Amino acid sequence: MHLDHTPENCDPANLRAMCQGCHLYYDQDHHVRTRAEARRTALEASGQLAFEL
């Protein structure tokens, strides 16, 4: 896996072999952010207006 979530960065210091459980745990925050971004993009594409505080 790429520690910085950039597949183009194949520097050995950026790569780790992990079991599925460890990989999911390591990526937990990244998945939360990308899930929120994908949801927001889908809502905007459907014509839903965004409300920001």
N, C-alpha and C positions, 0 to 999 in steps of 0.2 A: 504494500500500500504506500501511497505518497503522503508523507506526513503533512505537507502544506496544501494538499488537495489540488495540486497542479500536475496533471499527468505529463506535461512537457518537461518538468524538472526531474530528471532521472539521476541526479547526483546521488551516489551511494549513501551520503549522510541524510538524505531525504526519504530513503526507502526502508521499510521494515516488513518482515514477514510476521503475520499475526493470525491466530485462530479467528474464526468468525465472531465469537463472543467478544474477544478483546477488540477486534476491528470495529464492531458496532458500538462498543463502549467508548472507544477513542473518538469515533465520528458522531457521537450523540449530539453535541452542540451544533455541529455542521449540518446535520439532518434537520434540526429544528429550524435553523435559519433558511435553508433551501426550501423546506416545506412551506414556510410562511411566504417566501418570495413567489413560489409557484402558485399558491392559493391567491395571492394578491394579483398576480398577472392574469390568472384565469378570470377573476372577478372583473377586472378592468376590461378584458377582452369581450366579456359578455355584456358590457355596457353599465355595469354597476359602478356607481360613483364612490370614491374613497372619502372617508371622513377622518380628518386628522385633528388631534387636539393640540 
